[in-house]
Structure formats: structure tokens, C-alpha cells
């Protein structure tokens, strides 16, 4: 029978997962709200230039 307490003590998270997590969280990702703000800002700049 498997002793789950002993198996949990042996568990170590994969370094690959930790590295991937760090890379994902450190990326500056643009979402839809950022895109809409940029479009509105550019639209306002174009209207004031005309």
C-alpha cells in the first residue's frame, strides 16, 4: 500500500514548471483593455492634429 505522507515528503516541484511560471509572470502582456486605451489615445491625437 502507498504511504501518501511519505510520498509527499519526497515531492519536489519540477524546476521546469518554476522556470515557466517565472517567465510567464515576468512578461509584459498586452490585453484587450490596453489595446482599447491605445486606440482611443491614438484616435484623440489624430483628431487634435487635424
Wavefront OBJ file of the C-alpha trace (Angstrom):
o trace
v 0.000 0.000 0.000
v 1.222 3.519 -0.765
v 2.089 5.708 2.216
v 0.929 9.120 0.982
v 2.599 11.037 3.819
v 5.997 9.577 2.894
v 5.444 10.248 -0.801
v 4.521 13.866 -0.094
v 7.740 14.329 1.885
v 9.716 13.154 -1.173
v 7.913 15.504 -3.547
v 9.927 18.330 -5.137
v 8.336 20.575 -7.771
v 9.801 20.393 -11.228
v 12.290 23.157 -11.964
v 10.869 23.420 -15.465
v 7.475 24.395 -14.058
v 9.024 27.017 -11.783
v 11.052 28.449 -14.659
v 7.994 28.580 -16.895
v 5.963 30.270 -14.167
v 8.621 32.943 -13.692
v 8.835 33.586 -17.429
v 5.064 33.916 -17.728
v 4.692 36.296 -14.799
v 7.624 38.462 -15.898
v 6.261 39.045 -19.396
v 4.539 42.319 -20.132
v 1.442 41.042 -21.887
v -0.964 43.372 -23.641
v -4.631 42.622 -23.038
v -7.767 43.959 -24.728
v -8.116 46.847 -22.260
v -4.562 48.005 -23.071
v -5.318 47.831 -26.794
v -8.522 49.846 -26.432
v -6.770 52.543 -24.392
v -4.041 52.771 -27.044
v -6.591 53.033 -29.875
v -8.568 55.762 -28.093
v -5.386 57.683 -27.276
v -4.152 57.479 -30.884
v -7.576 58.483 -32.170
v -7.581 61.560 -29.903
v -4.087 62.522 -31.050
v -5.088 62.257 -34.700
v -8.203 64.392 -34.194
v -6.235 67.136 -32.412
v -3.609 67.147 -35.194
v -6.211 67.755 -37.907
l 1 2 3 4 5 6 7 8 9 10 11 12 13 14 15 16 17 18 19 20 21 22 23 24 25 26 27 28 29 30 31 32 33 34 35 36 37 38 39 40 41 42 43 44 45 46 47 48 49 50
